[in-house]
Amino acid sequence: MSEVLDKPGLKMGELFDLTGKVAIITGSSRGIGKAIAERMAEHGAKVVISSRKAGPCEEVAAEINAKSPGHAIAVPANISSKADLQRLVDETRSAFGKVDILVCNAASNPYYGSQLDITDDAFNKILSNNIVANNWLVSMVAPEMKERHDGAVIVVSSIGGLRGSTVIGAYCISKAADMQLARNLAQELGPSGIRVNCIAPGLVKTDFARALWDTPEGEKRASSGTPLRRLGEPDDIAGAAVFLGSKAGSWLTGQTIVIDGGSTC
């Protein structure tokens, strides 16, 4: 038996237990964010569902509460608005008293084409929503995490941040920056007991990436480059988020976990 599992009071079943934890998950009305929220709630966490539109957020919260009563609330917020994000954090504290886990999952990618032709507005939007907004959120929750000497921040990046692209270059730049943001914050916040990590998914079958897989030919072409010969599903990413938010990930920080069916290997 490992040294960790031999520690008094820590049993195998407790490694992934999130009972008593409160998690904010942005972009959680669908796709990867929704899967993360559902799985965290199943492991005992209180979860805050957030995206731009109230209706879809409320639907997901209702689904979770039907299985785990009182475990979810909906707080719509636009990641481009610092005021919206502060309200998201404030309403979470009002409802659940604290924030233990922050999952920065929401992102934007309004441009497909040459890096040389992207407009300033589109480039700025991608960088602001995918990097700056994450830093805003971390700065909002870090003080209370420092007081407790405990907390977990999870940034959903992408394997796009590990390689070049001729069509989604700005998005890839932002996702590479997220990995560096996690490293910087891990260094800064680690002494306060706060862990900061990234998850870098490959191509996952979500609405966000639908243009890349939503035909039989497109899916076959996209999956042929992965050793597992299939694209990802949102649930393929959710388990890693549970791991990073729980005791199981308590000695992991500043890292990027790649989950891509082996496509980058």
N, C-alpha and C positions, 0 to 999 in steps of 0.2 A: 504494500500500500504506500502511496506517495506521502511525502512529508506533509503536504498541504492537507490531505484527507485525514491525517493522523492528528491534526491540531484539535484540541478540545473544543467542543461546541460546533465544529464544522463537519457536517455529514454530506455524503454524496448528493443527496436530494436537495441540499441547500445551495449548491454552487450556482444554480441558475434561478434561484428563487428571488423574485422581485417584490415580494409582499412588503407593503409599507413605502414603496418607492413611488415617486411621481415623475412622469415623463411627458415632456412636450415634444411632439413630432410634427414638424412642418411638412406641408405637402402630403398630408395623410388622409385625404379624402378618396384616394385611389392608389393603385399601383404599389410600388415598394413601400411608401410611407404607410399606407393602409395595412399592409401585411405586417410591418413592424409594430404598429399600434395593436393589432389583434393579438399577436404573439406575446407582446409585453404584458397585455392585460391578462392573457391566459396564465402567465407566470406570476400574476399577483399585483402588477403595477396599476396605479391610477394613471390614465392616459388622457392627454389633451389633443383633440383632433383639430387640425388647423389647415386651411387653404383659403383661397380668395373668396369663394362663394359659401354662404351659410348653409344652404340646403344640403349639398353633398356632405358637408361636415356633420350636420345633425343626423343624417341617415346612417353614417358610419358609427357615430356615437351611440345611436339607438340600437344598432346591431350588436355592438359590444356589450351594452347594458342589458340586453336581452339574455345574454349568456352569463355575464358577471355584473349584476346590478350595482349601480353606483360607481362603476370603475371608469367611466368616460364622460367627458364634457366636450362640447364643440365651441371653439373660439375662432371664428374666421379672421384672417389677417392677410394683408398683402405684404410680401417680403420686401417690396420696394419702399415701404413706408416705415421709417423708424418709429413713428408714433404708434402705428398698428402693432409693431413687434413689442413695444413696451406695454401696450394694453394686453397683448397675449400673455406676457409674463405676469402682469399685475392680476389679471383675472384668474390665472392658474393659482397664484398664491391665495387669492380670495376664496377660491373653491376648495383647494386641497392643502393650503398652508405652506407650501414649499415647492422647490424644483430640485429633484435629484439627478435627473437624466435629461439632457438636451439632445435631440436628434435633428440636425440641420439637413433635411432631405429636399426641401423645395428648391427648384432651380429654373432658369429660363434659357431657352435657346431659340431666339426669334430669327436666326439667319442661317441659311444653307447656301454655301458658295465659296468663292475665292476669298482668302484672307485679305487680299489686296483691294477687294471691292466693297468690303463691309463699311457701312456708314458709321459715323462717329456715334450717333444715337444708339444704334444696335450694339456696337462694341461696348459702350458705356453701360448699357442696360445689363448685358451679360456679366460684366465684371462686377457691377454693383449688386445685382441680385444673387450672384453665385459665390461672391467672396465677401464683399463689404457687409452684406446683411448677416452673414454667418458671424462675423466679428462683432457686429452690434449685439446679436443675441447672446453670445458668450459673455460679453462685457456686462450684460444685464443680469445674468444668473451667477456669474463667478463670485460676487461678494458673499452671498449666502452660503455657497459651497465652501468658500474659504473658512467661514465661521464654523462650519460643521467638520471641516477637514475631510470632506468626502464629496465626490461628484463625478459624473461621467458625461463627456461631450462626444458625440458621434457625428461626423460629417460624412454624408454620402457623396463621394466623389465619383470617379469613373476611370476605366482603363484608358479613356481618351486622354487623360492626364499623363499617360506613360508613353504615348507615341504620337507622331504627327498625323495631321489630316489635311486633305485638300479641300474639304467641304464644310467641316465644323471646327475650324481652327480656333476661333475665339472661345467656343465652349471648352475645347481641350485645354486652352491656356488657363481658363478659370478653374478647371478641375485639377490641373497641376498645382495651381496656386493654393487650392484647398488643402492639398497634401502638405505643402510648406506651412500653411497657416496652422495645421494640426501640430506639426513639429515645433513651431515657435511657441505655441500656447502650451504644449506639453512641457517644454523647458520652463516656461514662466510659472505655470500653475501646479506643476508636479510637487514642489515642496509643500503646497497647501493640500495635498491629497487628492487633487483633481486630475483625472485621466482624460486625455484628448486623443482620439484616433479617427482614422478614415476607413470607410469601406469603399472599394473601387469595383463596382459591378462591370461585367461585360454587357453584351446586348441582352436586355431583359424584355420580355413580352409585356410591355406597358403601353398605355395610350401615348405617353410622352415620346416613345421611340417607334410608334406604329408605322411611320413611313419607311422604316428600315426592314420590316418583317411581315407586313400585312398582305402578302401574296404568297402562294405556295412556292413560287420560284424564288422570291426574296428570302423566305425563311430557309429554304434549302441552301441557297447561296451563303447566307449568313452563318448557318450552323455548320457548314462543311469545314470551316476552319477551326472548329473546336474539337479537341480529342474526344469529348463526350458526345459529339454529334447532335447536340440540341441547344436551343437557346435557353436562357434563364427564365425562371418564373419568379414573381415577387417573393414567394415564400423561400426561395433559395437564398435570399439576402437577409430575411428577417431573423434567422437563427443567429447570424453573426452579430446582429444588433443586440439581441438578448444576451449573448456571451459578453459583449463589450460593456453592457450596462450592469452586469451582475458580478458577484464575487468571483466567478470563474475567470473574469478578465482583470482581476485586481492588480496584476503586476505587468500590465500591458499599456503602454502609452507612447504617443508620438509615432505610431505605426500606421501603415496602410495595408489592409487586408484585401487582397485581390480575389474576387469571386467571379470567374468568367468561363467556367467549363474547360479551362486550360488553354484558352485561345492565345494568351500572351507567353505561354511556355515554349 
